[in-house]
Amino acid sequence: MSRSNDPGHYFQTSASLATGERKAAKAKNKHGKPIKLPSKILAVCEDPSDERAIFVAEAAGELRRVVLEVRLETIH
């Protein structure tokens, strides 16, 4: 018996299909140079040593320092 994780192989409501399309369109947005984070944001706080930066705590156990005018750095 074959198994699949492809959502196209299962019954989906119109609402879940619309949500999937909305998320796909959102993921394609490149306006404003969005920062991609691999997991949910749990907390955000400003960097006390640099007013242009913030720290972002993620559900995957990562803490990232994000310089708002530039890009991000990963702190392990």
MODELLER restraints for C-alpha pairs under 7 A, 6 or more apart:
rsr = mdl.restraints
at = mdl.atoms
rsr.add(forms.Gaussian(group=physical.xy_distance, feature=features.Distance(at['CA:39:A'], at['CA:58:A']), mean=5.92, stdev=0.5))
rsr.add(forms.Gaussian(group=physical.xy_distance, feature=features.Distance(at['CA:39:A'], at['CA:59:A']), mean=5.73, stdev=0.5))
rsr.add(forms.Gaussian(group=physical.xy_distance, feature=features.Distance(at['CA:39:A'], at['CA:60:A']), mean=5.85, stdev=0.5))
rsr.add(forms.Gaussian(group=physical.xy_distance, feature=features.Distance(at['CA:40:A'], at['CA:58:A']), mean=5.58, stdev=0.5))
rsr.add(forms.Gaussian(group=physical.xy_distance, feature=features.Distance(at['CA:40:A'], at['CA:59:A']), mean=5.37, stdev=0.5))
rsr.add(forms.Gaussian(group=physical.xy_distance, feature=features.Distance(at['CA:41:A'], at['CA:56:A']), mean=6.75, stdev=0.5))
rsr.add(forms.Gaussian(group=physical.xy_distance, feature=features.Distance(at['CA:41:A'], at['CA:57:A']), mean=5.98, stdev=0.5))
rsr.add(forms.Gaussian(group=physical.xy_distance, feature=features.Distance(at['CA:41:A'], at['CA:58:A']), mean=4.63, stdev=0.5))
rsr.add(forms.Gaussian(group=physical.xy_distance, feature=features.Distance(at['CA:41:A'], at['CA:59:A']), mean=6.36, stdev=0.5))
rsr.add(forms.Gaussian(group=physical.xy_distance, feature=features.Distance(at['CA:42:A'], at['CA:57:A']), mean=5.46, stdev=0.5))
rsr.add(forms.Gaussian(group=physical.xy_distance, feature=features.Distance(at['CA:42:A'], at['CA:58:A']), mean=5.34, stdev=0.5))
rsr.add(forms.Gaussian(group=physical.xy_distance, feature=features.Distance(at['CA:42:A'], at['CA:59:A']), mean=6.14, stdev=0.5))
rsr.add(forms.Gaussian(group=physical.xy_distance, feature=features.Distance(at['CA:43:A'], at['CA:56:A']), mean=5.89, stdev=0.5))
rsr.add(forms.Gaussian(group=physical.xy_distance, feature=features.Distance(at['CA:43:A'], at['CA:57:A']), mean=5.14, stdev=0.5))
rsr.add(forms.Gaussian(group=physical.xy_distance, feature=features.Distance(at['CA:44:A'], at['CA:54:A']), mean=6.78, stdev=0.5))
rsr.add(forms.Gaussian(group=physical.xy_distance, feature=features.Distance(at['CA:44:A'], at['CA:55:A']), mean=5.63, stdev=0.5))
rsr.add(forms.Gaussian(group=physical.xy_distance, feature=features.Distance(at['CA:44:A'], at['CA:56:A']), mean=4.66, stdev=0.5))
rsr.add(forms.Gaussian(group=physical.xy_distance, feature=features.Distance(at['CA:44:A'], at['CA:57:A']), mean=6.41, stdev=0.5))
rsr.add(forms.Gaussian(group=physical.xy_distance, feature=features.Distance(at['CA:45:A'], at['CA:54:A']), mean=5.62, stdev=0.5))
rsr.add(forms.Gaussian(group=physical.xy_distance, feature=features.Distance(at['CA:45:A'], at['CA:55:A']), mean=5.35, stdev=0.5))
rsr.add(forms.Gaussian(group=physical.xy_distance, feature=features.Distance(at['CA:45:A'], at['CA:56:A']), mean=6.83, stdev=0.5))
rsr.add(forms.Gaussian(group=physical.xy_distance, feature=features.Distance(at['CA:46:A'], at['CA:53:A']), mean=6.31, stdev=0.5))
rsr.add(forms.Gaussian(group=physical.xy_distance, feature=features.Distance(at['CA:46:A'], at['CA:54:A']), mean=4.20, stdev=0.5))
rsr.add(forms.Gaussian(group=physical.xy_distance, feature=features.Distance(at['CA:46:A'], at['CA:55:A']), mean=6.04, stdev=0.5))
rsr.add(forms.Gaussian(group=physical.xy_distance, feature=features.Distance(at['CA:47:A'], at['CA:53:A']), mean=5.49, stdev=0.5))
rsr.add(forms.Gaussian(group=physical.xy_distance, feature=features.Distance(at['CA:47:A'], at['CA:54:A']), mean=4.92, stdev=0.5))
rsr.add(forms.Gaussian(group=physical.xy_distance, feature=features.Distance(at['CA:47:A'], at['CA:55:A']), mean=6.24, stdev=0.5))
rsr.add(forms.Gaussian(group=physical.xy_distance, feature=features.Distance(at['CA:52:A'], at['CA:67:A']), mean=5.84, stdev=0.5))
rsr.add(forms.Gaussian(group=physical.xy_distance, feature=features.Distance(at['CA:52:A'], at['CA:68:A']), mean=5.78, stdev=0.5))
rsr.add(forms.Gaussian(group=physical.xy_distance, feature=features.Distance(at['CA:53:A'], at['CA:65:A']), mean=6.70, stdev=0.5))
rsr.add(forms.Gaussian(group=physical.xy_distance, feature=features.Distance(at['CA:53:A'], at['CA:66:A']), mean=5.40, stdev=0.5))
rsr.add(forms.Gaussian(group=physical.xy_distance, feature=features.Distance(at['CA:53:A'], at['CA:67:A']), mean=4.20, stdev=0.5))
rsr.add(forms.Gaussian(group=physical.xy_distance, feature=features.Distance(at['CA:53:A'], at['CA:68:A']), mean=5.65, stdev=0.5))
rsr.add(forms.Gaussian(group=physical.xy_distance, feature=features.Distance(at['CA:54:A'], at['CA:65:A']), mean=5.71, stdev=0.5))
rsr.add(forms.Gaussian(group=physical.xy_distance, feature=features.Distance(at['CA:54:A'], at['CA:66:A']), mean=5.28, stdev=0.5))
rsr.add(forms.Gaussian(group=physical.xy_distance, feature=features.Distance(at['CA:54:A'], at['CA:67:A']), mean=6.59, stdev=0.5))
rsr.add(forms.Gaussian(group=physical.xy_distance, feature=features.Distance(at['CA:55:A'], at['CA:63:A']), mean=6.77, stdev=0.5))
rsr.add(forms.Gaussian(group=physical.xy_distance, feature=features.Distance(at['CA:55:A'], at['CA:64:A']), mean=5.54, stdev=0.5))
rsr.add(forms.Gaussian(group=physical.xy_distance, feature=features.Distance(at['CA:55:A'], at['CA:65:A']), mean=4.48, stdev=0.5))
rsr.add(forms.Gaussian(group=physical.xy_distance, feature=features.Distance(at['CA:55:A'], at['CA:66:A']), mean=6.12, stdev=0.5))
rsr.add(forms.Gaussian(group=physical.xy_distance, feature=features.Distance(at['CA:56:A'], at['CA:63:A']), mean=5.66, stdev=0.5))
rsr.add(forms.Gaussian(group=physical.xy_distance, feature=features.Distance(at['CA:56:A'], at['CA:64:A']), mean=5.10, stdev=0.5))
rsr.add(forms.Gaussian(group=physical.xy_distance, feature=features.Distance(at['CA:56:A'], at['CA:65:A']), mean=6.36, stdev=0.5))
rsr.add(forms.Gaussian(group=physical.xy_distance, feature=features.Distance(at['CA:57:A'], at['CA:63:A']), mean=4.60, stdev=0.5))
rsr.add(forms.Gaussian(group=physical.xy_distance, feature=features.Distance(at['CA:57:A'], at['CA:64:A']), mean=6.53, stdev=0.5))
rsr.add(forms.Gaussian(group=physical.xy_distance, feature=features.Distance(at['CA:62:A'], at['CA:76:A']), mean=6.81, stdev=0.5))
rsr.add(forms.Gaussian(group=physical.xy_distance, feature=features.Distance(at['CA:63:A'], at['CA:74:A']), mean=6.52, stdev=0.5))
rsr.add(forms.Gaussian(group=physical.xy_distance, feature=features.Distance(at['CA:63:A'], at['CA:75:A']), mean=5.62, stdev=0.5))
rsr.add(forms.Gaussian(group=physical.xy_distance, feature=features.Distance(at['CA:63:A'], at['CA:76:A']), mean=6.96, stdev=0.5))
rsr.add(forms.Gaussian(group=physical.xy_distance, feature=features.Distance(at['CA:64:A'], at['CA:72:A']), mean=6.76, stdev=0.5))
rsr.add(forms.Gaussian(group=physical.xy_distance, feature=features.Distance(at['CA:64:A'], at['CA:73:A']), mean=5.80, stdev=0.5))
rsr.add(forms.Gaussian(group=physical.xy_distance, feature=features.Distance(at['CA:64:A'], at['CA:74:A']), mean=4.68, stdev=0.5))
rsr.add(forms.Gaussian(group=physical.xy_distance, feature=features.Distance(at['CA:64:A'], at['CA:75:A']), mean=5.61, stdev=0.5))
rsr.add(forms.Gaussian(group=physical.xy_distance, feature=features.Distance(at['CA:65:A'], at['CA:72:A']), mean=5.91, stdev=0.5))
rsr.add(forms.Gaussian(group=physical.xy_distance, feature=features.Distance(at['CA:65:A'], at['CA:73:A']), mean=5.37, stdev=0.5))
rsr.add(forms.Gaussian(group=physical.xy_distance, feature=features.Distance(at['CA:65:A'], at['CA:74:A']), mean=6.46, stdev=0.5))
rsr.add(forms.Gaussian(group=physical.xy_distance, feature=features.Distance(at['CA:66:A'], at['CA:72:A']), mean=4.33, stdev=0.5))
rsr.add(forms.Gaussian(group=physical.xy_distance, feature=features.Distance(at['CA:66:A'], at['CA:73:A']), mean=6.31, stdev=0.5))
